[in-house]
Amino acid sequence: MRKVTFGGANSLDNYFARKDDAVDWLMWSDETSEIIQNFWKTIDTVLMGRRTYQVAAKQFEGNSKENSGIKNYVFSRTLKPGDVKGVELISTNAVDFIRDLKSRKGAGICLMGGGNFAKTLFEADLIDEIGFNIHPVVLGNGIPLFLEMKTQIDLELKECRPLKNGCIYVSYRVIHPASD
């Protein structure tokens, strides 16, 4: 069974971005680049919701990574096939699609951004790991990393590493109820 990892960068008060989607507070470093490069070697699929896709498409316009070997899926009921480029648009039930995707052969699966999308997948018990680069900044408001959920998600620490720039990289394994 393939593993789904939810990850990214967040502020100490658990925001992905400012309310206007700005991430000007992110602190890049060689250590961060190494963590990202090593992670990308373990996956062959990226999942994102509509909003994450639209923000990413705007930020990386003209900087396409075609032929990277990564399959990208965007989940949306409002976007139309002509609205997305370089990705496969999924408008059917995300939980059913991802459950099926996990059972197929392949490498790891990355869930990018999207507190709403992550909430849906957490509640369906489809996320296996969490990895975040926690930045030493309190934004006070923004786009939340985690939203209110129906159940508690128990985690087991895999790695916790302070970085030279003051960030902390953490990685956790999700303890699935069936594996207790």
C-alpha positions as a printed NumPy array, in Angstrom:
array([[  0.   ,   0.   ,   0.   ],
       [  1.349,   3.398,  -0.983],
       [  1.968,   6.03 ,   1.676],
       [  0.314,   9.488,   1.673],
       [  2.383,  12.241,   3.286],
       [  0.89 ,  15.618,   4.231],
       [  3.547,  18.27 ,   4.506],
       [  4.941,  21.663,   3.811],
       [  6.069,  24.721,   5.703],
       [  4.179,  26.477,   8.457],
       [  4.457,  29.261,  10.988],
       [  4.793,  28.452,  14.676],
       [  1.102,  29.289,  15.089],
       [  0.219,  26.777,  12.342],
       [ -0.501,  28.833,   9.245],
       [  0.506,  27.797,   5.714],
       [  0.322,  31.303,   4.317],
       [ -1.007,  34.763,   4.958],
       [ -4.688,  35.393,   4.158],
       [ -3.661,  36.73 ,   0.736],
       [ -1.692,  33.476,   0.084],
       [  1.674,  35.241,   0.577],
       [  4.549,  33.145,   1.894],
       [  7.093,  35.965,   2.099],
       [  7.989,  34.837,   5.627],
       [  9.451,  31.474,   4.497],
       [ 13.133,  31.013,   5.318],
       [ 14.903,  28.937,   2.653],
       [ 18.229,  27.248,   3.312],
       [ 20.514,  24.544,   1.967],
       [ 19.182,  22.234,   4.684],
       [ 15.598,  22.885,   3.568],
       [ 16.53 ,  22.22 ,  -0.054],
       [ 18.163,  18.927,   0.917],
       [ 15.09 ,  17.781,   2.878],
       [ 12.822,  18.661,  -0.053],
       [ 15.068,  16.969,  -2.64 ],
       [ 15.288,  13.782,  -0.569],
       [ 11.508,  13.72 ,  -0.098],
       [ 10.798,  14.238,  -3.834],
       [ 12.904,  11.133,  -4.577],
       [ 10.393,   9.024,  -2.606],
       [  7.192,  10.095,  -4.399],
       [  5.666,   9.849,  -7.851],
       [  2.307,  11.512,  -7.182],
       [  1.139,  14.918,  -5.896],
       [ -2.405,  15.661,  -4.714],
       [ -3.796,  19.162,  -4.291],
       [ -7.114,  20.89 ,  -3.991],
       [ -8.346,  23.671,  -6.235],
       [ -7.093,  26.571,  -4.149],
       [ -3.6  ,  25.121,  -3.674],
       [ -3.404,  24.417,  -7.4  ],
       [ -4.45 ,  27.961,  -8.312],
       [ -1.925,  29.537,  -5.927],
       [  0.876,  27.224,  -7.11 ],
       [  0.029,  27.756, -10.788],
       [  0.24 ,  31.525, -10.302],
       [  3.537,  31.354,  -8.353],
       [  5.256,  28.953, -10.759],
       [  3.811,  30.224, -14.032],
       [  6.275,  29.62 , -16.854],
       [  8.42 ,  27.4  , -14.634],
       [  6.832,  24.077, -15.61 ],
       [  8.399,  20.778, -14.626],
       [  6.949,  18.697, -17.434],
       [  8.371,  15.174, -17.707],
       [  9.446,  15.18 , -14.036],
       [  7.935,  11.721, -13.621],
       [  5.49 ,  13.114, -11.054],
       [  1.769,  12.612, -11.65 ],
       [ -0.244,  15.613, -10.429],
       [ -3.929,  15.443,  -9.489],
       [ -6.112,  18.458,  -8.722],
       [ -9.381,  17.807,  -6.899],
       [-12.169,  20.239,  -7.694],
       [-15.862,  20.255,  -8.47 ],
       [-15.743,  23.811,  -9.844],
       [-12.761,  23.799, -12.221],
       [-13.293,  22.646, -15.794],
       [-10.763,  20.5  , -17.739],
       [ -9.568,  23.53 , -19.741],
       [ -8.808,  25.416, -16.499],
       [ -5.873,  23.189, -15.516],
       [ -2.589,  22.539, -17.31 ],
       [ -0.106,  19.735, -16.703],
       [ -2.347,  18.003, -14.17 ],
       [ -5.244,  15.583, -14.123],
       [ -8.467,  17.112, -12.847],
       [-10.516,  14.877, -10.53 ],
       [-14.103,  15.936,  -9.894],
       [-15.344,  12.644,  -8.456],
       [-15.229,  11.659,  -4.776],
       [-11.674,  12.414,  -3.563],
       [-11.74 ,   9.847,  -0.751],
       [-12.711,   6.995,  -3.084],
       [-10.188,   8.086,  -5.706],
       [ -7.305,   8.333,  -3.222],
       [ -8.215,   5.061,  -1.524],
       [ -7.965,   3.399,  -4.948],
       [ -4.764,   5.305,  -5.791],
       [ -3.093,   4.077,  -2.582],
       [ -3.799,   0.467,  -3.565],
       [ -2.112,   0.832,  -6.975],
       [  1.578,   0.163,  -7.571],
       [  3.814,   3.179,  -7.266],
       [  5.944,   5.303,  -4.978],
       [  4.801,   7.668,  -2.253],
       [  2.03 ,  10.242,  -2.58 ],
       [  2.378,  13.87 ,  -1.439],
       [ -0.61 ,  15.913,  -0.277],
       [  0.27 ,  19.576,  -0.805],
       [ -1.324,  22.466,   1.045],
       [ -4.977,  22.682,   1.775],
       [ -6.246,  22.425,   5.324],
       [ -9.737,  21.62 ,   3.995],
       [ -8.471,  18.861,   1.724],
       [ -6.219,  17.458,   4.464],
       [ -9.139,  17.46 ,   6.912],
       [-11.177,  15.316,   4.515],
       [ -8.314,  12.84 ,   4.081],
       [ -7.49 ,  12.73 ,   7.817],
       [-11.122,  11.988,   8.636],
       [-11.107,   9.187,   6.024],
       [ -7.888,   7.794,   7.616],
       [ -5.937,   8.149,   4.349],
       [ -2.893,  10.13 ,   5.554],
       [  0.049,   8.035,   6.751],
       [  2.72 ,  10.603,   7.562],
       [  3.07 ,  14.304,   8.323],
       [  6.22 ,  16.334,   7.689],
       [  6.615,  20.053,   8.305],
       [  9.278,  22.723,   8.38 ],
       [  8.157,  24.918,  11.272],
       [  9.33 ,  28.516,  10.887],
       [ 10.183,  30.788,  13.841],
       [  7.44 ,  33.306,  13.145],
       [  3.986,  33.902,  14.616],
       [  1.781,  35.253,  11.817],
       [ -1.258,  35.874,  14.03 ],
       [ -3.646,  34.939,  11.228],
       [ -3.653,  33.364,   7.804],
       [ -4.585,  30.102,   6.112],
       [ -4.659,  27.424,   8.821],
       [ -2.68 ,  24.232,   8.57 ],
       [ -5.204,  22.157,  10.508],
       [ -8.943,  22.657,  10.745],
       [-11.353,  21.341,  13.355],
       [-11.808,  17.589,  12.889],
       [-14.267,  14.985,  14.126],
       [-11.569,  12.83 ,  15.704],
       [ -8.163,  13.065,  17.313],
       [ -5.206,  12.017,  15.162],
       [ -2.497,  10.224,  17.152],
       [  1.076,  10.488,  15.915],
       [  4.451,   8.839,  16.472],
       [  7.55 ,  11.024,  16.109],
       [  9.902,   9.852,  13.347],
       [ 12.277,  12.798,  13.243],
       [ 12.782,  16.199,  14.83 ],
       [ 15.697,  18.271,  13.581],
       [ 16.586,  21.888,  14.328],
       [ 17.906,  23.741,  11.287],
       [ 20.639,  26.388,  11.33 ],
       [ 18.183,  29.131,  10.299],
       [ 15.987,  28.59 ,  13.383],
       [ 13.401,  26.367,  11.69 ],
       [ 12.545,  22.923,  13.009],
       [ 11.839,  19.998,  10.702],
       [  9.438,  17.423,  12.155],
       [  8.156,  14.176,  10.73 ],
       [  5.45 ,  11.964,  12.25 ],
       [  3.829,   8.653,  11.425],
       [  0.047,   8.623,  11.755],
       [ -1.125,   5.888,  14.099],
       [ -4.106,   4.417,  12.287],
       [ -6.935,   3.122,  14.505],
       [ -6.8  ,  -0.292,  12.789],
       [ -3.102,  -0.719,  13.706],
       [ -3.571,  -0.255,  17.467]])
